[in-house]
Amino acid sequence: MTKKHVWRIKKEYFRQLNTGEKSLEVRVGYAAVKKVHEGDTITFENYGPNLFEVLRVQRYDSFKELLAREGVEQVLPGMTEDGALRILREIYPADREALGVYAFELKPIDEKPKLKKYVASELLKADENKMFSKLVYDSYCATDWISEDYPEHCDHFYTKYVPGIFDGTREIITMYYGDDFAGMIVLKKDLVTKDGDDPAAAKPEMERKICTLYVSPRYQNKGIATQLIEASFAWLGTDKPLASIADYKISQFKRLIEKYGWKQTQVLDVGYYNDKYSEIVFNGQI
């Protein structure tokens, strides 16, 4: 049975493998390395969707033997044998080289997983309960870190966002590459009475809000945020939704703000959400 392995690699070496400039990836005999066999696949972290088939695995006793048998160009293109030997031994000192040297002949697999959109409420209607549960779990795990900026994030996620999917006042839309979580957006469409209004006299207003937008770092600058934003417009019924952004993150969202003509309408002082940052509000009042 073939297996899929996840490795790390320097950006230049990944480029060379992906373009076919080189065909061999060299490792030493760590336990995980020894588990990779011909026919398995390898994906390299942090470079978006990618997949390589392992065509051949060859073991050598030393880097010098490897370079003599395989040739420098397939290992470190453009290097001399002495230069390649020096670089390999800088990466893997003598005690690591003694574990055995493994050359993996790799071939890029052109077919890459397609980007898919999942809408939480649609999964429920289709009784796709496992995928719904995965969507919820992945969405929270990907955004747990923002609890530093919004200490009540966990409470809101599980007591408001998720229950709201069942009553139609909340929605979570996600993007996946295959099974790999790429991004998500949490939306709110509900009648609210603003703070400060007289509850007895005020009429609730429909609040159409983007609560959270997140794109995994490895999938940024691929148009995913735009797809999520525009999907939110369809569900919210407006391209000027209420949204708030911590002041130190404004530069990250500048292009989206300008693209859709969002207007700053309010500033929430430090202390409203946390004791570190003020919050910039667009397209309405919180």
N, C-alpha and C positions, 0 to 999 in steps of 0.2 A: 504494500500500500504506500503510495507516494505521500509525502508530507510537505507542508508549507513552513518555511523558516523565515524568521524576521531578523535581519542583520542591520548593523550600522556601517556607514562608509563615508569617507570624505567626499565632498562635492565634486572635485575634479575627477576622482576615480569613478564615481557614479556616471558622470558625463561620458567618460571614455568607454565604459561598458555599454551604456545606452546607445551610443552612436556606432559601436562596433570598432572603435579605434583600438581597443584592446578586448581580449576575450577571456582572460584568466583573472580570477580573484584569488589571492593567496592568503591563507590563514595558517595558524599553527594548531597542533593537536589538542585543543581543549575538548572536554567531553561533548559540548554542544556541537562543535565542528565535526566530530567523528560521527555524529548522527545524521549528517547530510549525505545522501546517496544519489547516484545517477537516477534521473527521472523526477526527483523532488523539485520544488520551486522555492525561490528566494525572493523576498520583497525587502527593499531597503527603506528604512524609516526616514521621514522628514522630506521626502521628495514627491509627494502626491502619489497617485496610483501608479504602481510599477510592479512588474513581475518578470522573473527570469527563470528559465528552465535550466536545470543542471544537466549538461550533456555528458560530462565526464568528470571523474574524481581521480586524481593521481597523487600518491604519497611519495615524498622524497625525504632523505635523511638530513638534508641541509639546503639552505638558500642557494649556495653555490651550485649544487647538483641541479636544483630546480632551473636556474637560469641557463645552465649549460644544456639541459635537455629541452626546455620549452622555448628558449629565446627571450631576450629582454623585451622586445617590442610587444609581446603579448601580455607582459606583466606590468612594465612601467615604460610606456612608449616615450621615445626621445631620449632615454637615458643610456649611458654606457653601462657595461656590465658591472664595473667597479662602483659607479654611482648608484645603480639599482641595489647592489649588495649592501652598500652603506645605509641606504634609506630603509631597507627591510630590517636590518639589524638595529636601527634606531627605534623602529616600531616594536620589534620583538627581540629583546636581549637574548644572550646565549642560553640562559636557562629555559626560555620559551622556545627557542629554535630546537632545543633538545627534545621537545615533545613530538617532533616530527613536523614536516612542512607539507601542507596540502594545497594542491592547485585545483581550482574548480573552474571548468570551462562552462561559461554561461552564455545563454542566448536570450535576448529580450523577447518576451511574448507580446505580440502586438495587441491582442485583444485585451482591453482593459475594462474593468467593471464600469457600468454606466451609472450616471448620477440619477438617483431616484428620489422623488418627493413623497413623503408620507404625512397625512393629515390625521391627527389623533381621533377626531370625531368620526371620520370616515372609516377608520379601522374598527371602531366600536360598532358602527352600523353593519359592517361586513362580518362581524363576529371574529375578526382577526385578533383575538385577545392576546396571543403571545407576542405579536408584533407591537400591539398597543403597549403592553407591559415593558417591552424592550425600549420603545420610544421614550416612555416616561423615565425609566431607569437611566438610559443614556443621557437624556436631556438634563436630569439633575446632576449626574456625575460630572458632566462637562462643565457645569456652571457653579458647582459648589464653591469654587474659589471666590466668587463675587460676594460671598457672605462677609468678606472683609469690608466691602463698601456698603453692603446692605445686610446688616446683621440678622434681619428677619426673613432672609431669602428662603431658608429651609421651611420655616413655618408657613410662609405664604405659598410656597410651591405645593406643599402637600395638603394644606387646609383650604386653599382658594383656587389655585391654578388647576390642579387635577380634578377636584370635585366639579369645578366650573365647566369642564369638558362635557360632563354628563348633563348639565342643565342648559348648555348652550351659551353661557356667559364668558367662557374662556376657550382658547384654542392653542394647540401646540402644533407647529408645522416643522418638519425636520427634513434634512437632506442626508442621504447616505451614498457612498460609493461602495457598491456591493453591500457587505455587512459593516463597513467602516463608517462610523458617525462623522459627518462633515460639518453640520451646523444646525441651528434651530432658532425659532422665533416663538415667543409666547405673547399671546394677544388677549385683550380684554374688551368686551362689548357689553356694557351693563348700565343700568340706571343708577345714578349716584346723586347724593346731595352734598355739595361742596362744604368743606369746613368753614365755619363762620356764618353760614346761612341759618336763618331761623327755621328749625325743623317743622314748625307748625305752619309757616307761610310759604316756604320754598317748595318749588316743584322739582322733583328729580329730573336730571338731564342725562341723556345718553352719553356715556364716556366711551370713546373709541381710542384705545391706547395700545401702543407697543410696550410691553412690560420688560422683555428681555430679548436681545439679539446677540447671537454668538456664532462665530465661524471658527472651526479648528485651525490653529496656526498653519498646519501643513496644507490646508486647502484655501488659504486666503489668496486674494488677487486672482480668483478664477470665476468671478461673477456670481458666487453663491449668495453673498449678502444681497445683491440686487434681486435675485430670484426670490429669496425669502421675503424681502420688503414688498415686492410687487404681489406676491401671493397674499401678504397681509392686507394690502389695499382691497383686494377682491373680497376678503372675509369681513373686513371692517366697514367697507362701503365708502371709503374716503382715501385720498392720497395725501391728506394732511392730518394724520393721526396725532394724538397727544403722545409725546415722548419726552423722557428726561435722561440726561447724560451727566455723569460726574464731570466736574470741570476739567480734570486732568486728562480726560479721554476725548475731549472735543476734537482734537486734531485727527484722531483715528476715524472719526465719522464725518469729517469736513466735506469729503467728496459726495457722500450720500445727502448731506444736508443741502448742499448747493444744487445737486442734481434734481432734487424734488422740490426745491424752493421752500424749505421749511423755515419758519420765522421764530426767532427767540421771543418768548412771551413772558417769561418769569425766571427769577433766580431764587432758589431755595437756599437759605443760609446754612452754613456748617452747623450740624446738630439736627437737621431735619431727618436725614437718614443715618448719618454717622458723625463722629466728631473730628473728621479729617478734611472733608471736601464739601464744597457747595455743589448744588445740582442745577444744571441749566435745563430749562423746560422749553419745549417747542410746541407751537400750534394750540395753545390753550393754557388753562390754569389747573394746578393740582390742589 
